[in-house]
């Protein structure tokens, strides 16, 4: 299993909106960055990720699961762009802020710190466990 982080502006698409989609989930569309697209191409069904509220909040608020592997993004006719589908798994017991992530030496190399603008990022198993611990999930799912 691999771990990821998905960023969204909560006033555009929030974790609450994803939860409202239920088991079906929602396609993670509109990504127009090659590195983020390639990250989605690497995802497998069952991979887990953090749902991160960017711009407003600046915090990881929930856990999501990949429920459909990379497929054409329905928001464009350009075949270069693909997306995955994700569904909400659970809220984090306590959101983890960007400030807390940056202050934790164990997370100094996390993409959230080093590649802040990237909308779909890999998370190492060690980073996953540490952020889950910070959120009050120990052991990590």
Secondary structure, DSSP 8 states (H G I E B T S, - for coil): --EEEEEEETTTS-HHHHHHTGGG-EE------HHHHHHHHT--TT-EEEEEEETTT-EEEEEEEEEEEEEE-TT-S-TT-EEEEEEEEEEEEEEEEHHHHHH-GGGTT-HHHHSTT-SEEEE-HHHHHHHHHHHT-SS--
